[in-house]
Each structure stands twice: as C-alpha cells, then as structure tokens.
Amino acid sequence: MTGGATAARVDGFAIVDKPTGASSYKVLAGISRSLGPGVKSGHAGTLDPFASGVLVCLFGRYTRLSDWFMGAAKGYEATLSLGTETDTLDLEGAVVATADAPAREALDSALASFRGPIMQTPPAYSAIHVDGKRSYDLARAGRAVELAPREVRIERLELLDYDGLDARLLIHCSKGTYIRSLARDIALACGSRGHLKALRRTFSGPFSLASALAPEDVKPDALRALAAGDAAGLGLETLELGDDEARLFRHGLPLSRMAVFKDRRGSVPVAAFDRAGSPLGIATPAADGHGWRYALVFEDAPGGGVP
C-alpha cells in the first residue's frame, strides 16, 4: 500500500488520466464513490470536459494540501484550429468569427511574443466569479462579460506540427493560464481567428502521465502519500526530523520550541518528514519573517494509514 487507507479513513492522492467527454467533477465524484461513503475529495486544477490528461485528485486530509498542488506549473499538448473562433474558444462553442488561416511563417513569428510573462484575458466561459456569479453562467444567459487581464507565464511554447489549418503546440505554463485564451490570442496575433480543438495535460508539477491511472483503477491501496521528491517538485523545501522532533511535530509543539525551527530562516514553506519518509506536515514562515507556524499536521492515525 503506497498511500494510506484504513477501514475508517481514506487519505492520499492519485494522479488520474482524465478521459475526454467528462467533467473533472464527474470523474472525481466517481472515484470518491468507489473509495467508500463519505470520502472527502478535491482536485488540483480543472480540465474542461473536452480535455484529457493529468488530473491530481486529493482525498481525506490531503484535500488540505490543495493550495500547494494547485500552484504547480502545468504542461499541455494543444491543437489550435485556425480560421474560426467560437464563443467558448473551444470546439464545443458556436462560431462567432472567421478569417483566413495564416502561413506557417506568420504562426511561428507570432509564437515568440507569447513566451515569458504575458497579460491574458480569461475566457467569458470560465469559472471566475463576477458579482457573485460564475462567468460562464452569465455568458450562457447572454450577458456581456468583461474579465480583467491577469499576468501568467509561458515557460515553453513550441509548434510541433501545422497542416495549414490545425497547429499542434507544446505548452509549459504557470498556474492560472487559460489555454483557450492562449489559442485565441495566438490566432489574433498572426492575423487570423482560432479556437482550441483538443487539449491534453501532460504534467502538473512533478506529476506526469507516466504515473497516471485510469479513473477506474484508483482504489484505496493505490493512493499515494506525499514523498519528499513530490514536495520539492511542488516548490516546498523539505526537512527530515529525528524521532523526538517528529513526535513533537505530530503533537503540535510550538515550532519556536523545536531546535530545528528555532533558528531557521527562510521564506519558503517546509514539508517535514520523519526518518522513514512519512509526511508529518507543512510549516510556513511567519509574515514578518521571524518564526514559523503550522500550516498542516498529519496527526497520528490509529491503526495505520498516512501518518
């Protein structure tokens, strides 16, 4: 058993290869039901129903780690269909604009301006809240939706193939990047119109398709516990505690009274592990830069499971 599950508690996370045609919520709900009644669950980064690929699913106490999983960089292979733009910016929407598809040279040239930090306006059909309502609900009701641009970062953007209508792109980007918006903006930058025809997420932080499971294969004994390598891949520092300090950490002793934290300086959250490699929890630096506080403690779990 690589994560942690007992008859009384299911804890851990799974890397799922979400199929096309189902929402992230539907996939997660199906897995949760298979794990048993009352299992708390969440995921770290929605994929639209037409998209497939890496969906990080969190269960039990691991839902409290969602902020760190959500903040990870993402990788995609995307197919941009040039010549038509839809209202949803994907293949499921209605066509709202057309233009000639660009030459490959124009497309190649346009990509250069999208590498690095860019300002991006999210799609009207998105889950962003506007006046207390989801943007996509307003858009479906025929309301004009204007969303503020936000900064995202495109670490890698490559044209893998182009047949004169469909462009296959490799994209590595920061959290919060809308690939549908990127497709729209690339098309406009090369004098055309476009929408996203296909999307596959290839990785989220340190988790890739190579370790992904089909939804039906996610069972309690397949759940993973956070490992030091995972934590480092999520941007956390890692710290191994000796037996005595691990016990005190689990029991919530003020970190100022633990030698390993008392004189520690830093601005990056720390994932603590015991000598066996089991996760103890996460500590974050105080806002003023002096001292540390608990963000999460995996308390002792009677009968086994994730520590």
PyMOL commands that set and color helices and strands:
alter all, ss='L'
color gray80, all
select helices_A, chain A and resi 24-35+60-70+104-114+135-140+179-189+209-211+215-217+220-222+228-233+243-250+255-257+259-262
alter helices_A, ss='H'
color red, helices_A
select strands_A, chain A and resi 4-5+10-18+41-43+52-59+74-82+84-86+95-98+116-120+129-130+133-134+150-162+166-173+194-204+207-208+237-240+270-273+279-285+292-297
alter strands_A, ss='S'
color yellow, strands_A
deselect
rebuild
show_as cartoon
